[in-house]
Amino acid sequence: MGSEVGAPVIPKPRRALHTQYLPTPEEFEPRPKNSGLYPGEPEECRRSVRPFLRTFAHLLLLFAVFKVYRIEERAFQGRAFQTLVALAILALPVHYLVPFRFKKPLFVAISVIGLFWVFGSQVALVVLILAALLIGICFLPIPWIARVSIAATLAVGIAWGRAEITPSLVPGNVWPIVASMFMFRLIVYLYELKHAERRESLIDTLGYFFLLPNYCFMHFTVVDYPTMQKG
């Protein structure tokens, strides 16, 4: 008797890291009710009440510890820290429940709300104007080297402005916020734009620069753009 050779087993190719959390064609099929997923969502977005409540309870306990022991309460950054922790806890259930396509816009909206809540409307509006200028430069339809040159010129102008413009025109809190958001991250982002195979989306860009911890941790600066997108 001769040995029979079956058909070779061809392993299923692994998806690239940056696409592992995107929905596959099979995931667009209708799902049964109470599946914890909206139509078209990847499996990683499945919602479950018990694990969420357990995590949420742990966060509430941490927040209680911050309040009871007055963690950095006497410093301005300490007050900002407790404010942002409260905002994050309030926003967590909403972010957990919204459909996948709304999670990134909601993340940016929560971060902008935190900016206004901590620093007030005057500082927040100036920060948003400067952020719009810097991000807008990155999206200009001109050669990459020209965008870099314009961004560098504007950065020099902002540095000069901190030294020369009186606080009556620009509040002093604006400069450290803008610096912590853009001083290093803009370099990383422009580098990625040079080597990117496709145009980066505006919502991904805003999510990269507007990070909630920025408003109480001024040295929260260097965040790797591709790593953040893959995660």
C-alpha positions as CSV (number, residue, x, y, z in Angstrom):
1,M,0.0,0.0,0.0
2,G,1.3,3.4,-1.0
3,S,1.2,6.3,1.4
4,E,-1.3,8.9,0.5
5,V,-0.3,12.5,0.5
6,G,-3.0,15.0,1.3
7,A,-3.3,18.6,0.1
8,P,-0.7,20.9,1.7
9,V,-1.8,23.0,4.5
10,I,-1.3,26.7,3.6
11,P,-1.1,28.9,6.7
12,K,-3.4,31.8,6.7
13,P,-1.3,35.0,6.2
14,R,-1.1,37.3,9.2
15,R,-2.5,40.7,8.8
16,A,-0.2,43.7,9.1
17,L,0.0,45.3,12.6
18,H,-1.7,48.5,11.5
19,T,-4.7,46.5,10.0
20,Q,-5.2,43.9,12.7
21,Y,-7.9,46.0,14.4
22,L,-9.8,46.9,11.2
23,P,-12.9,44.9,10.4
24,T,-12.6,42.1,7.9
25,P,-15.2,41.3,5.3
26,E,-16.6,38.5,7.4
27,E,-17.1,40.9,10.3
28,F,-19.5,43.0,8.3
29,E,-22.1,40.2,8.4
30,P,-25.1,40.8,10.7
31,R,-24.5,39.9,14.3
32,P,-27.0,38.4,16.7
33,K,-28.5,40.7,19.3
34,N,-26.6,41.3,22.5
35,S,-23.3,40.3,20.9
36,G,-21.6,43.4,22.3
37,L,-20.7,44.6,18.9
38,Y,-22.2,47.1,16.4
39,P,-22.4,46.0,12.7
40,G,-19.0,46.2,11.1
41,E,-17.0,46.4,14.3
42,P,-13.9,44.2,14.8
43,E,-13.9,41.5,17.5
44,E,-11.6,43.5,19.7
45,C,-14.4,46.0,20.3
46,R,-16.7,43.4,21.9
47,R,-18.3,45.0,25.0
48,S,-18.9,43.1,28.2
49,V,-20.7,44.6,31.2
50,R,-18.9,42.7,34.0
51,P,-15.3,43.4,33.0
52,F,-16.1,47.0,32.4
53,L,-17.8,47.5,35.7
54,R,-14.8,45.9,37.5
55,T,-12.4,48.3,35.7
56,F,-14.6,51.3,36.3
57,A,-14.9,50.4,40.1
58,H,-11.1,50.3,40.3
59,L,-10.8,53.7,38.7
60,L,-13.3,55.1,41.1
61,L,-11.3,53.7,44.0
62,L,-8.1,55.3,42.6
63,F,-9.9,58.7,42.3
64,A,-11.1,58.4,45.9
65,V,-7.4,57.8,46.9
66,F,-6.4,60.9,45.0
67,K,-9.0,63.0,46.8
68,V,-8.5,61.6,50.3
69,Y,-4.8,62.0,50.2
70,R,-4.9,65.2,48.2
71,I,-2.5,64.1,45.6
72,E,-0.7,67.2,44.4
73,E,-3.7,69.2,45.3
74,R,-1.8,72.3,46.5
75,A,-0.1,72.8,43.1
76,F,-1.8,74.0,40.0
77,Q,-0.7,70.8,38.1
78,G,-2.2,68.8,41.0
79,R,-5.6,70.5,40.6
80,A,-5.4,69.9,36.8
81,F,-4.5,66.3,37.5
82,Q,-7.6,65.6,39.6
83,T,-9.8,67.5,37.1
84,L,-8.6,65.5,34.2
85,V,-8.9,62.2,36.1
86,A,-12.5,63.1,36.9
87,L,-13.2,64.0,33.2
88,A,-11.6,60.7,32.0
89,I,-13.7,58.7,34.4
90,L,-16.9,60.5,33.3
91,A,-16.1,60.0,29.7
92,L,-15.0,56.4,29.9
93,P,-18.6,54.8,29.8
94,V,-19.5,57.0,26.9
95,H,-16.4,56.1,25.0
96,Y,-16.8,52.4,25.8
97,L,-20.4,52.3,24.5
98,V,-20.2,54.4,21.3
99,P,-19.6,52.7,17.9
100,F,-16.1,52.1,16.8
101,R,-16.2,54.8,14.1
102,F,-17.0,57.5,16.7
103,K,-14.3,56.6,19.2
104,K,-11.5,58.7,17.8
105,P,-13.6,61.8,17.3
106,L,-14.9,61.4,20.8
107,F,-11.3,61.0,22.1
108,V,-10.4,64.4,20.5
109,A,-13.5,66.1,21.8
110,I,-12.9,65.0,25.3
111,S,-9.3,66.2,25.1
112,V,-10.4,69.7,23.9
113,I,-13.0,69.8,26.7
114,G,-10.2,69.1,29.1
115,L,-8.2,72.0,27.7
116,F,-11.0,74.4,28.2
117,W,-11.9,73.0,31.7
118,V,-8.4,73.3,33.1
119,F,-7.1,76.5,31.5
120,G,-10.3,78.5,30.7
121,S,-11.6,79.8,27.4
122,Q,-9.0,82.5,26.8
123,V,-5.9,80.2,27.0
124,A,-7.7,77.3,25.2
125,L,-8.7,79.5,22.2
126,V,-5.1,80.8,21.7
127,V,-3.8,77.2,22.0
128,L,-6.3,76.0,19.4
129,I,-5.4,78.8,17.0
130,L,-1.7,78.0,17.2
131,A,-2.4,74.3,16.9
132,A,-4.5,75.0,13.8
133,L,-1.6,76.9,12.3
134,L,0.9,74.2,13.0
135,I,-1.3,71.3,11.9
136,G,-2.5,73.2,8.9
137,I,1.1,73.6,7.7
138,C,1.5,69.8,7.7
139,F,-1.5,69.4,5.4
140,L,-0.5,72.1,2.8
141,P,-0.3,70.8,-0.8
142,I,3.3,71.8,-1.2
143,P,6.6,69.8,-1.1
144,W,7.6,68.3,2.2
145,I,10.7,70.5,2.6
146,A,8.6,73.6,2.1
147,R,6.2,72.5,4.9
148,V,9.2,71.8,7.2
149,S,10.6,75.2,6.5
150,I,7.4,77.0,7.2
151,A,6.8,75.0,10.4
152,A,10.4,75.8,11.6
153,T,9.9,79.5,10.9
154,L,6.7,79.6,12.8
155,A,8.3,77.7,15.7
156,V,11.0,80.4,15.8
157,G,8.3,83.1,15.8
158,I,6.5,81.4,18.7
159,A,9.8,81.2,20.6
160,W,10.4,84.9,20.0
161,G,6.8,85.6,21.0
162,R,7.3,84.0,24.4
163,A,10.2,86.3,25.1
164,E,8.8,89.5,23.6
165,I,5.0,89.5,23.7
166,T,3.5,90.8,26.9
167,P,1.2,88.6,28.9
168,S,-1.7,91.0,28.3
169,L,-1.7,89.8,24.7
170,V,-1.0,86.1,25.1
171,P,-1.5,84.4,28.5
172,G,1.7,82.9,29.9
173,N,0.1,79.4,30.2
174,V,-0.2,79.2,26.4
175,W,3.5,78.7,25.8
176,P,4.2,75.6,27.9
177,I,1.0,73.9,26.6
178,V,1.9,74.5,22.9
179,A,5.5,73.5,23.5
180,S,4.5,70.2,25.3
181,M,2.1,69.4,22.4
182,F,4.3,70.2,19.4
183,M,8.0,70.7,20.3
184,F,8.9,67.1,19.8
185,R,5.8,65.5,18.4
186,L,5.7,67.8,15.4
187,I,9.2,66.6,14.4
188,V,8.1,62.9,14.7
189,Y,4.9,63.7,12.7
190,L,6.7,65.5,9.9
191,Y,9.2,62.7,9.6
192,E,6.3,60.2,9.3
193,L,4.7,62.3,6.6
194,K,7.8,62.2,4.6
195,H,7.8,58.4,4.5
196,A,4.0,57.8,4.6
197,E,2.5,55.8,1.8
198,R,-0.8,57.6,2.1
199,R,-2.2,60.8,3.4
200,E,-2.7,60.8,7.1
201,S,-6.3,61.5,8.3
202,L,-7.1,64.7,10.2
203,I,-8.7,62.8,13.1
204,D,-5.6,60.7,13.6
205,T,-3.5,63.8,13.5
206,L,-5.6,65.6,16.1
207,G,-5.7,62.5,18.3
208,Y,-1.9,62.5,18.2
209,F,-1.4,66.1,19.3
210,F,-4.4,66.5,21.6
211,L,-3.7,64.1,24.4
212,L,-5.5,64.6,27.7
213,P,-2.5,64.1,30.0
214,N,-0.8,67.1,28.3
215,Y,-2.7,69.6,30.4
216,C,-1.2,68.5,33.7
217,F,2.0,66.8,32.7
218,M,4.0,69.4,30.8
219,H,6.8,67.0,30.1
220,F,4.4,64.5,28.5
221,T,5.9,65.2,25.1
222,V,7.6,62.4,23.1
223,V,4.9,60.0,21.8
224,D,5.7,57.8,18.7
225,Y,3.1,58.4,16.0
226,P,3.2,55.0,14.3
227,T,3.2,53.1,17.6
228,M,0.2,55.1,18.7
229,Q,-1.7,54.3,15.5
230,K,-0.8,50.6,15.7
231,G,-2.1,50.4,19.2
